């Protein structure tokens, strides 16, 4: 992708950017206020069942390639050694953590990241530095925008841990197949992004977080992707691993 093509792919009006930031600030402030009992309750459960620390912080790559610390509820045993990615059956994940991850409740502290301006409600999920190739054109495009709590790729691949758990080499599968597919899906979304599409994405994220059993990947594909390659990638990965 050329630089002019990259800029055109994610160009947004000043009005849209202002509306997005206003939504981010208002929604994160309101969400943190309303969810205080939930945040405290989850923190106490983690403290009671798993001990300290309650929160987990990790360096991720943000807008413009700037690193920042992302916050989550801790879902793994402290001091565990292993790959950066998590696959189903990972023995580092605690019992409480498995529940939190299933319903995406471990992501709630990222509302603080949104309030600070490190992240947006909607945007490509931020990656750890070792997975980011800043010189690659697609990464140059992705890193022009604030990373987000949700995006079409993270919604479509919400069962990513189960997918990776079927592989003999989860990290290789993630680097070579899953991550490139997610980047392409996010780039396509950024080209067509609008305030209303962001609202729809937030609604679907909340809906499927509360009802993971009702997740319908085909409906998500139809809503946010027109590319045939992206539309079949998840299914081809699953089929290949099933054989």
C-alpha positions as CSV (number, residue, x, y, z in Angstrom):
1,X,0.0,0.0,0.0
2,X,1.3,3.4,-0.9
3,X,1.4,6.2,1.6
4,X,-1.4,8.1,-0.2
5,X,-3.5,4.9,-0.4
6,X,-2.9,4.3,3.3
7,X,-4.0,7.8,4.3
8,X,-7.1,7.5,2.1
9,X,-8.0,4.2,3.6
10,X,-8.5,5.6,7.1
11,X,-9.3,9.3,6.4
12,X,-12.0,10.6,8.6
13,X,-13.6,14.1,8.9
14,X,-12.8,16.2,11.9
15,X,-16.4,16.0,12.9
16,X,-16.3,12.2,13.0
17,X,-13.1,12.2,15.1
18,X,-14.6,14.7,17.5
19,X,-17.8,12.6,17.8
20,X,-15.8,9.5,18.4
21,X,-13.7,11.1,21.2
22,X,-16.8,12.6,22.7
23,X,-18.4,9.1,22.7
24,X,-15.2,7.6,24.2
25,X,-15.0,10.1,27.0
26,X,-18.7,10.1,27.9
27,X,-19.2,6.3,27.6
28,X,-16.1,5.4,29.6
29,X,-16.9,7.9,32.3
30,X,-20.5,6.8,32.5
31,X,-19.5,3.1,32.3
32,X,-17.0,3.4,35.1
33,X,-19.5,5.2,37.2
34,X,-22.3,2.7,36.7
35,X,-19.9,-0.3,36.9
36,X,-18.2,0.6,40.1
37,X,-20.0,-2.1,42.1
38,X,-19.2,-4.7,39.4
39,X,-15.5,-3.6,39.3
40,X,-15.2,-3.7,43.0
41,X,-17.0,-7.0,43.2
42,X,-14.9,-8.7,40.6
43,X,-11.7,-7.3,42.2
44,X,-12.8,-8.8,45.6
45,X,-13.6,-12.2,44.0
46,X,-10.1,-12.3,42.4
47,X,-8.5,-11.2,45.7
48,X,-10.4,-13.8,47.7
49,X,-9.9,-16.7,45.3
50,X,-6.6,-16.0,43.7
51,X,-4.9,-13.3,45.9
52,X,-2.9,-10.3,44.7
53,X,-2.4,-8.7,42.3
54,X,-6.0,-8.0,41.2
55,X,-5.0,-6.1,38.0
56,X,-2.7,-7.1,35.2
57,X,-0.7,-4.5,33.2
58,X,1.1,-5.1,29.9
59,X,2.9,-3.0,27.4
60,X,1.1,-2.6,24.1
61,X,1.7,-0.5,21.0
62,X,-0.6,2.4,20.6
63,X,-1.3,5.2,18.1
64,X,1.8,6.3,16.2
65,X,3.7,3.4,17.6
66,X,3.8,4.8,21.1
67,X,3.8,2.2,23.9
68,X,1.4,2.3,26.7
69,X,0.2,0.1,29.6
70,X,-3.0,-1.7,29.1
71,X,-5.1,-2.7,32.1
72,X,-7.0,-5.9,32.7
73,X,-8.3,-8.0,35.6
74,X,-5.7,-10.7,36.3
75,X,-6.7,-14.0,34.8
76,X,-3.5,-16.0,35.2
77,X,-1.4,-17.2,38.0
78,X,1.3,-14.6,38.9
79,X,4.8,-15.3,37.7
80,X,3.7,-17.8,35.1
81,X,6.1,-18.3,32.2
82,X,4.9,-19.0,28.7
83,X,3.9,-17.5,25.3
84,X,2.4,-14.1,24.9
85,X,-0.8,-15.5,23.4
86,X,-3.2,-17.7,25.3
87,X,-4.7,-20.8,23.9
88,X,-7.5,-23.0,25.3
89,X,-6.3,-25.3,28.0
90,X,-3.4,-23.0,29.1
91,X,-2.7,-24.0,32.7
92,X,-1.6,-20.4,33.5
93,X,-5.3,-19.4,33.5
94,X,-7.0,-19.5,36.9
95,X,-10.5,-20.8,37.5
96,X,-11.8,-17.3,38.1
97,X,-9.8,-16.1,35.1
98,X,-11.5,-18.6,32.8
99,X,-14.9,-17.2,33.8
100,X,-13.8,-13.6,33.3
101,X,-12.3,-14.4,29.9
102,X,-15.4,-16.2,28.7
103,X,-17.5,-13.2,29.2
104,X,-14.8,-10.7,28.4
105,X,-15.1,-9.2,31.9
106,X,-11.3,-9.0,32.3
107,X,-11.4,-6.2,29.7
108,X,-13.5,-3.8,31.8
109,X,-10.5,-1.9,33.4
110,X,-9.6,-0.8,29.9
111,X,-12.3,1.9,30.3
112,X,-9.6,3.7,32.3
113,X,-7.4,3.5,29.2
114,X,-10.2,5.0,27.1
115,X,-10.7,7.8,29.6
116,X,-7.0,8.6,29.5
117,X,-7.0,8.7,25.7
118,X,-4.6,5.7,25.3
119,X,-7.5,3.8,23.7
120,X,-10.8,4.2,22.0
121,X,-14.0,2.1,22.5
122,X,-13.6,1.0,18.9
123,X,-10.3,0.5,17.1
124,X,-7.8,-2.2,16.2
125,X,-6.8,-4.2,19.3
126,X,-3.4,-3.2,20.5
127,X,-0.6,-5.8,20.1
128,X,2.4,-6.5,22.2
129,X,5.6,-5.0,20.7
130,X,7.0,-8.3,19.5
131,X,4.1,-8.8,17.1
132,X,4.2,-5.3,15.6
133,X,6.2,-4.7,12.4
134,X,6.2,-0.9,12.2
135,X,7.8,-0.7,8.8
136,X,5.1,-2.9,7.1
137,X,2.6,-0.8,5.2
138,X,-0.4,-2.4,6.9
139,X,1.0,-1.7,10.3
140,X,1.7,1.9,9.3
141,X,-2.0,2.2,8.5
142,X,-3.3,0.4,11.6
143,X,-1.1,2.5,13.9
144,X,-2.5,5.8,12.6
145,X,-5.6,5.3,14.8
146,X,-6.1,4.8,18.5
147,X,-6.4,1.1,19.4
148,X,-9.7,0.0,20.8
149,X,-11.4,-2.3,23.3
150,X,-13.3,-3.9,20.4
151,X,-13.0,-4.2,16.7
152,X,-14.6,-6.4,14.0
153,X,-11.6,-8.8,14.2
154,X,-11.7,-9.3,17.9
155,X,-15.5,-9.8,17.7
156,X,-15.2,-12.3,14.8
157,X,-12.3,-14.1,16.6
158,X,-13.9,-14.0,20.0
159,X,-13.3,-17.8,20.2
160,X,-9.6,-17.3,19.3
161,X,-8.4,-19.2,22.3
162,X,-10.3,-22.3,21.3
163,X,-9.0,-22.0,17.7
164,X,-5.4,-21.7,18.9
165,X,-5.8,-24.5,21.4
166,X,-6.4,-27.0,18.5
167,X,-3.0,-26.2,17.0
168,X,0.3,-27.9,17.8
169,X,2.0,-24.5,17.5
170,X,-0.4,-21.8,18.6
171,X,2.1,-19.0,18.4
172,X,3.0,-19.9,14.8
173,X,-0.6,-20.1,13.9
174,X,-1.3,-16.7,15.4
175,X,1.7,-15.0,13.7
176,X,1.2,-16.6,10.2
177,X,-2.6,-16.9,9.9
178,X,-4.7,-15.3,12.6
179,X,-2.9,-12.0,13.0
180,X,-2.6,-11.2,9.3
181,X,-6.3,-12.0,8.8
182,X,-7.2,-9.7,11.7
183,X,-5.1,-6.9,10.3
184,X,-6.8,-7.1,6.9
185,X,-10.2,-7.2,8.5
186,X,-9.5,-4.1,10.6
187,X,-8.0,-2.2,7.6
188,X,-11.2,-2.9,5.7
189,X,-13.3,-1.7,8.5
190,X,-11.2,1.5,8.9
191,X,-11.8,2.3,5.2
192,X,-15.6,2.2,5.7
193,X,-15.7,3.4,9.3
194,X,-18.5,5.7,10.5
195,X,-19.9,6.8,13.8
196,X,-23.0,4.6,13.3
197,X,-21.0,1.5,12.4
198,X,-19.0,2.1,15.6
199,X,-22.2,2.1,17.6
200,X,-23.3,-1.1,16.0
201,X,-20.0,-2.8,16.7
202,X,-20.2,-1.7,20.4
203,X,-23.7,-3.1,20.6
204,X,-22.7,-6.5,19.1
205,X,-19.7,-6.7,21.4
206,X,-21.8,-6.1,24.5
207,X,-24.5,-8.5,23.2
208,X,-22.1,-11.4,22.5
209,X,-20.2,-10.8,25.7
210,X,-23.4,-11.3,27.7
211,X,-24.5,-14.2,25.5
212,X,-21.4,-15.9,24.2
213,X,-23.4,-19.1,23.3
214,X,-25.4,-17.0,20.8
215,X,-22.4,-15.8,18.9
216,X,-23.1,-15.8,15.2
217,X,-19.8,-15.3,13.2
218,X,-21.6,-15.2,9.8
219,X,-23.9,-12.4,11.0
220,X,-20.8,-10.4,12.1
221,X,-19.1,-11.1,8.7
222,X,-22.1,-9.8,6.8
223,X,-22.2,-6.7,9.0
224,X,-18.6,-5.6,8.7
225,X,-16.9,-7.4,5.9
226,X,-17.4,-7.5,2.1
227,X,-14.1,-9.2,1.3
228,X,-14.4,-12.9,0.4
229,X,-10.9,-13.7,1.7
230,X,-11.7,-12.3,5.1
231,X,-15.1,-13.9,5.2
232,X,-13.8,-17.4,4.8
233,X,-10.5,-17.2,6.7
234,X,-11.9,-18.2,10.1
235,X,-13.8,-21.1,8.7
236,X,-10.8,-22.3,6.7
237,X,-8.7,-22.2,9.8
238,X,-11.2,-24.2,11.8
239,X,-11.7,-26.8,9.0
240,X,-8.0,-27.3,8.6
241,X,-7.5,-27.9,12.3
242,X,-10.5,-30.3,12.5
243,X,-8.9,-32.7,10.0
